[in-house]
Amino acid sequence: MGYLMLRCRSPLLLSLRMLSSSYTLNPNSTVSLLSHFHIKSKTRLSLSSPPTNISQTMTVSKCSSSSATSDPIPIPGQPLLDNLGLDSNGSAHPQSLVVVSFYKFAEFPDHADLRQPLKQLCEELRISGGIILASEGINGSICGTRESVERVLGFIQTDNRLQGLRQLESPVSPEEEAIHHGHSSNSPLAAGEDAPFRWDHVRVKLKKEIVTLGMPTVFPTQRVGKYVSPRDWNALISEPDTVVIDVRNNYETRIGKFKGAIDPCTTAFREFPSWVEDQFQLGKTDGKHSPVAMNLNENTGKELDSPEQKMPKRVAMYCTGGIRCEKASSFLLNKGFKEVYHLEGGILKYLEEVPKTESLWEGECFVFDKRVSVEHGLTEGSFNLCYGCKQPVSDVDMVAPEWESGVSCPHCYSSKSEEEKERARARQRQFKSCGIIGGPDKGRRPKSTPDS
């Protein structure tokens, strides 16, 4: 009941619902709300002829990236026009979308109290994405109309401890908006694998950490490294005494990193502390030099004769959006590193602000949504995602014999058992037949009837 009352308070939505039984979309419009999309690749979009009348009965298209739409499944009672806005002529049109990533470290012991009201608000506003709550703060990435996203961010910051969220906005391409709106009008349960996020599906999770380092003694709220703006980053990492460390994982560094940066080759962020201990040999006096120490020696031309000299004079770290660097810099300072810097806003802010002609970035940046990777200007990159291992794959990977859509790729084929591959094949068959994993009722409790 609360859901319906909140939606009906809006005069715009109320008037649209009153018109929903008779309103007719322009059949010549490029993007129709009831368009059925068939995605053949990231860069090719085909559009079938849409029906022209909006019915009060909602439908879910059986759609996937590998099969055309088939007979729709009726879902009665679903609101249809929530994604529409009115232009100056009073015509309905899809509202623009925005993707915003945000985080804030804070003393937040009662974080669990925020979960239910935040999740309820996101569902009412048709926000998609994921949010993590922990005693150390909040971390999330959400997609929706600008007005809806701003309402969610404003609600979060009504708690004084979460004010001043570090935010990063990413553009949504016209093609992605077409996919998103086309799916959301036909399928309120899922947007398909080609949309930026699963539409109308938000996860608000409670965890021990908003980014998992596995060291509860590290408190970024008390001590962090110095922030460096994207405009000043090139000068810092070009200094001969600066050691540049990529704090991300191997599947991320594989497709792009800053020139000359050291890759820890970790598979998870929680491996970073042990990598630092090992590579810089903190507290060891055996006289042996680690690979990183040898690299420092080559870069600076100085001999490293004592354990103290194995610790670099200056460390500059970077990650996707900045959150991992906050914890990593706090950890290094606790270990005795003197000068610790990190890229403010992460790689994404750098790619947004620094022109490609001046950039020291090489490759593409992996992102944790359906775009998979981005390039300069935060335009969508060329990589796809292996749904068997959630790693980025290139066009070359997708023609390799180890590639099987939804099952495996050259990066995970040898590590998967035949039993795991068969389960993945069953999952993929379910996705193709229903459009979403688990069928039309996925994520929703089946309605009970007197007979049942």
C-alpha positions in Angstrom: 0.0 0.0 0.0 2.9 2.4 0.8 4.3 1.7 -2.6 1.1 2.9 -4.3 0.5 5.8 -2.1 4.0 7.2 -2.7 3.7 6.9 -6.5 0.2 8.5 -6.7 1.4 11.6 -4.8 3.1 12.8 -8.0 0.6 14.7 -10.2 2.6 13.8 -13.3 2.4 10.1 -12.6 -1.2 10.3 -11.6 -2.1 12.0 -14.8 -0.1 9.6 -16.9 -1.9 6.6 -15.3 -5.2 8.3 -16.1 -4.1 8.5 -19.7 -2.5 5.0 -19.9 -5.5 3.3 -21.3 -5.8 5.6 -24.3 -2.4 7.2 -24.8 -0.8 6.3 -28.1 2.9 6.6 -28.8 4.2 8.1 -32.1 4.8 5.0 -34.2 7.6 6.9 -36.1 9.5 7.6 -32.9 13.1 6.3 -33.0 12.8 4.8 -29.5 9.4 3.5 -28.6 8.6 2.4 -25.1 7.2 -0.9 -26.3 10.0 -1.5 -28.8 11.4 -5.1 -28.8 15.2 -5.0 -29.0 17.4 -7.8 -30.3 21.0 -7.2 -29.3 23.5 -8.9 -31.6 26.7 -7.1 -30.3 27.7 -4.2 -28.3 27.8 -1.9 -31.3 24.9 -3.2 -33.3 21.3 -2.7 -32.4 18.3 -3.9 -34.3 14.7 -2.7 -33.7 11.6 -4.5 -34.6 8.3 -2.8 -35.2 6.6 -1.9 -31.9 2.8 -1.9 -31.2 1.3 1.5 -31.0 -1.1 1.3 -28.2 -0.1 1.1 -24.5 -2.2 -1.3 -22.6 -2.8 -1.4 -18.9 -1.6 -5.0 -18.9 2.1 -5.2 -18.4 4.1 -7.7 -20.5 7.5 -9.3 -20.1 9.4 -10.1 -23.3 11.3 -13.3 -23.5 14.5 -11.7 -24.7 18.2 -12.3 -24.5 21.4 -11.3 -26.3 21.3 -14.4 -28.5 17.6 -14.9 -29.4 14.9 -12.7 -30.7 11.8 -11.8 -28.7 9.0 -14.4 -28.6 5.5 -14.4 -27.1 5.3 -12.0 -24.2 4.2 -13.2 -20.7 1.5 -10.9 -19.2 2.2 -9.4 -15.8 -1.0 -7.7 -14.7 -1.1 -4.7 -12.4 2.4 -3.4 -13.1 2.9 0.4 -13.5 3.8 1.1 -17.1 4.6 4.8 -17.4 7.0 5.3 -14.5 9.9 5.9 -16.8 8.1 8.6 -18.9 8.4 12.3 -18.8 6.4 15.0 -20.6 8.1 17.5 -23.0 6.9 21.0 -23.7 4.2 19.7 -26.0 2.8 17.3 -23.4 4.1 14.2 -25.2 5.4 11.3 -23.2 9.1 10.2 -23.7 11.6 8.2 -21.7 13.5 10.1 -19.1 17.3 10.2 -19.4 19.3 7.8 -17.2 22.4 8.4 -15.1 24.9 6.0 -13.4 26.4 7.3 -10.2 29.0 5.5 -8.1 29.5 6.7 -4.5 31.1 5.9 -1.2 31.9 7.4 2.2 34.0 6.0 5.1 32.4 6.8 8.4 31.8 5.5 11.9 28.5 3.8 11.2 27.8 1.0 13.8 24.0 1.2 13.3 24.3 0.7 9.5 21.8 -2.2 9.5 19.0 0.3 10.4 19.4 2.0 7.0 19.0 -1.1 4.9 15.2 -1.6 4.7 14.2 2.1 4.2 16.9 2.6 1.6 16.0 -0.6 -0.3 12.3 0.4 -0.2 13.0 3.9 -1.6 15.1 2.5 -4.4 12.4 0.0 -5.4 9.7 2.7 -5.3 11.9 4.9 -7.6 12.8 2.0 -9.9 16.5 2.4 -9.1 18.8 -0.4 -10.1 22.3 -1.3 -9.0 24.0 -2.4 -5.7 24.7 -0.7 -2.4 26.9 -2.1 0.5 26.4 -1.0 4.1 29.0 -1.7 6.8 30.1 -0.3 10.2 32.8 1.6 8.3 30.4 3.4 5.8 28.6 3.0 2.5 29.6 2.1 -1.0 27.4 1.7 -4.1 26.7 2.2 -7.7 23.1 2.9 -8.9 21.3 3.7 -12.2 18.0 5.5 -12.8 16.6 8.8 -13.9 18.5 11.8 -12.6 15.7 12.9 -10.3 15.4 9.4 -8.8 19.1 9.0 -8.3 19.4 12.5 -6.6 16.5 11.6 -4.3 18.3 8.4 -3.2 21.6 10.2 -2.6 19.8 13.0 -0.8 18.1 10.4 1.5 21.4 8.7 2.3 22.9 12.1 3.3 20.2 12.9 5.7 22.4 11.0 8.1 25.1 13.5 9.1 27.7 10.8 9.1 27.2 10.1 5.4 27.2 13.7 4.2 29.8 14.6 1.6 29.6 11.3 -0.4 32.4 10.9 -2.9 30.5 10.6 -6.1 31.3 9.9 -9.7 28.8 10.2 -12.5 29.1 8.1 -15.7 27.2 8.8 -18.9 24.7 6.4 -20.3 24.8 6.1 -24.1 21.7 6.5 -26.2 21.9 2.9 -27.2 22.0 1.8 -23.6 19.1 4.1 -22.7 17.1 2.5 -25.6 17.8 -1.0 -24.3 17.0 0.0 -20.7 13.7 1.7 -21.5 12.7 -0.9 -24.0 13.2 -3.6 -21.5 11.8 -1.7 -18.5 8.5 -1.1 -20.3 8.2 -4.7 -21.4 9.9 -6.5 -18.5 9.9 -4.9 -15.1 11.9 -7.9 -13.7 15.1 -7.6 -15.7 16.8 -5.5 -18.3 18.7 -8.3 -19.9 22.5 -8.8 -20.0 23.0 -5.8 -22.4 21.6 -3.1 -20.1 23.9 -1.1 -17.7 22.2 -2.8 -14.7 19.3 -5.2 -14.2 16.3 -2.9 -14.3 14.1 -2.7 -11.2 16.6 -4.7 -9.2 18.6 -3.2 -6.4 20.7 -5.0 -3.9 21.3 -3.4 -0.5 23.7 -5.7 1.4 25.1 -5.7 4.9 28.8 -6.6 5.1 31.7 -6.3 7.5 33.5 -3.9 5.2 32.4 -1.7 2.3 35.6 -2.8 0.5 37.1 -6.0 1.7 40.7 -5.8 2.9 40.4 -8.2 5.8 42.1 -5.9 8.3 39.7 -4.4 10.8 42.6 -2.3 12.3 42.8 -0.2 9.2 40.6 2.9 9.6 40.5 5.3 6.7 38.4 7.7 8.8 41.4 8.3 10.9 44.4 8.3 8.5 44.7 8.2 4.7 47.2 9.3 2.1 47.3 12.6 0.3 44.8 13.0 -2.6 46.2 14.0 -5.9 43.9 15.5 -8.6 43.8 14.0 -12.1 45.4 17.2 -13.4 48.4 16.8 -11.1 48.7 13.0 -11.4 51.0 12.9 -14.5 53.6 15.1 -12.8 53.7 13.0 -9.7 54.0 9.6 -11.3 56.7 11.0 -13.7 59.0 11.8 -10.8 61.9 9.3 -10.6 61.5 8.7 -6.9 57.8 7.8 -7.2 56.8 4.2 -7.1 53.4 3.8 -8.8 51.3 0.8 -7.6 48.1 -0.4 -9.2 45.8 -1.5 -6.3 43.4 -3.4 -8.5 43.2 -7.1 -9.3 44.8 -9.1 -12.2 41.7 -9.3 -14.3 41.5 -5.5 -14.2 45.1 -4.7 -14.8 45.1 -7.1 -17.7 43.2 -4.7 -19.9 44.8 -1.4 -18.9 47.0 0.4 -16.5 49.2 3.5 -16.1 52.5 3.6 -17.9 55.3 2.2 -15.6 52.9 1.1 -12.8 53.7 -2.0 -10.7 51.1 -4.7 -10.9 50.7 -6.8 -7.7 49.0 -9.5 -9.7 46.4 -10.1 -6.9 43.2 -11.9 -7.4 41.4 -10.1 -4.6 42.0 -6.9 -2.7 42.5 -8.8 0.6 45.8 -10.1 -0.9 47.2 -6.6 -1.1 48.6 -6.5 2.5 50.5 -9.7 2.2 51.9 -8.6 -1.2 53.2 -5.4 0.4 54.8 -7.4 3.3 56.4 -9.8 0.9 57.6 -7.4 -1.9 59.0 -4.7 0.4 60.1 -7.3 2.9 59.0 -5.2 5.8 60.7 -6.2 9.1 63.1 -8.6 7.3 66.9 -8.2 7.4 68.1 -11.1 5.2 69.8 -8.7 2.7 67.8 -10.0 -0.2 66.0 -7.6 -2.5 62.4 -8.2 -3.6 61.3 -7.7 -7.2 59.8 -4.4 -6.3 63.1 -3.3 -4.6 65.0 -4.3 -7.7 62.6 -2.2 -9.8 63.2 0.7 -7.5 66.9 0.3 -7.8 66.7 0.3 -11.6 64.4 3.4 -11.6 66.4 5.5 -9.1 70.0 4.2 -9.8 70.5 3.9 -6.1 71.8 0.9 -4.1 69.4 -0.6 -1.6 71.7 -1.8 1.1 69.5 -1.6 4.2 66.0 -2.7 5.1 65.0 0.9 5.5 66.1 1.7 1.9 63.8 -1.1 0.6 60.8 1.2 1.5 60.3 3.6 -1.3 60.6 7.3 -0.7 57.2 8.1 -2.3 54.3 5.8 -3.3 51.5 6.8 -5.6 48.5 4.4 -5.8 45.4 4.3 -8.0 42.3 2.1 -8.4 39.0 2.3 -10.3 37.1 4.9 -8.3 39.4 5.7 -5.3 37.8 3.6 -2.6 40.4 0.8 -2.5 43.2 3.4 -2.4 41.8 5.0 0.7 42.2 1.7 2.6 45.5 0.8 0.9 47.0 4.2 1.8 45.9 3.9 5.4 47.5 0.4 5.6 50.8 1.7 4.1 51.0 4.6 6.6 50.4 2.2 9.4 53.3 0.2 8.1 55.7 3.2 8.2 55.6 4.5 4.7 56.3 8.2 4.8 54.9 9.7 1.6 51.7 8.0 0.3 49.6 9.5 -2.4 46.5 8.3 -4.3 44.6 9.4 -7.3 41.5 11.3 -6.3 38.4 9.9 -8.0 40.4 7.0 -9.3 41.0 6.1 -13.0 37.4 7.0 -13.9 37.9 10.6 -12.9 41.2 10.7 -14.7 39.7 9.4 -17.9 36.9 11.9 -17.6 39.1 15.0 -17.0 42.5 14.3 -18.8 42.5 14.5 -22.6 43.7 11.4 -24.4 46.5 13.4 -26.0 48.0 14.2 -22.5 47.1 10.9 -20.9 49.6 8.3 -19.4 46.9 5.7 -19.3 47.3 2.7 -21.5 44.4 0.5 -22.5 40.8 0.4 -21.0 39.4 0.5 -17.5 37.4 -2.4 -16.2 34.1 -1.3 -14.5 31.8 -3.3 -12.3 28.6 -3.0 -14.4 27.3 -4.2 -17.7 29.5 -1.7 -19.6 32.5 -3.9 -18.7 35.1 -1.3 -19.7 35.4 2.4 -20.5 37.9 4.5 -22.4 38.8 8.2 -22.3 35.7 10.4 -21.9 34.1 7.4 -20.1 32.8 6.1 -23.4 32.0 2.4 -23.4 35.0 0.2 -24.2 35.5 -2.8 -26.5 35.5 -5.6 -23.9 32.7 -8.0 -23.2 32.2 -10.1 -20.1 32.5 -13.8 -19.6 29.5 -14.8 -17.5 31.4 -18.0 -16.5 34.1 -16.2 -14.5 33.0 -12.5 -14.6 36.3 -11.5 -16.3 36.6 -9.1 -19.3 37.1 -10.8 -22.7 38.2 -9.3 -26.0 37.0 -10.0 -29.5 40.0 -12.3 -29.9 39.0 -14.2 -26.7 35.5 -14.7 -28.1 36.7 -16.6 -31.2 39.1 -18.9 -29.2 38.1 -22.6 -28.9 37.8 -22.2 -25.1 35.0 -19.6 -25.5 31.4 -20.7 -24.9 28.9 -17.9 -24.2 27.8 -17.9 -20.6 30.0 -20.9 -19.8 33.8 -20.3 -20.2 36.5 -18.2 -21.8 40.3 -18.7 -22.4 40.9 -17.2 -18.9 38.7 -19.7 -17.0 38.3 -22.8 -19.2 41.1 -24.8 -17.7 40.1 -24.0 -14.1 36.5 -25.2 -14.5 35.4 -28.8 -14.1 33.0 -30.4 -16.5 30.4 -30.4 -13.8 30.7 -26.6 -13.4 30.5 -26.1 -17.2 27.4 -28.2 -17.4 25.7 -26.2 -14.6 26.6 -23.0 -16.5 25.1 -24.4 -19.7 21.9 -25.1 -17.9 21.9 -21.6 -16.5 22.4 -20.2 -20.0 19.6 -22.2 -21.4 17.3 -20.9 -18.7 18.4 -17.3 -19.5 17.7 -17.7 -23.2 14.2 -19.2 -22.5 13.1 -16.7 -19.8 15.2 -13.6 -20.4 16.4 -13.7 -16.8 17.9 -16.4 -14.6 15.3 -18.2 -12.5 12.3 -17.4 -14.7 9.7 -14.7 -14.5 9.2 -15.0 -10.7 12.9 -14.6 -9.9 13.3 -12.3 -6.9 9.6 -12.1 -6.2 7.5 -14.2 -3.9 4.8 -16.1 -5.9 1.3 -14.8 -5.2 -0.7 -17.2 -3.0 -4.3 -18.1 -4.0 -7.1 -19.6 -1.9 -6.7 -22.9 -3.8 -3.0 -23.1 -3.0 
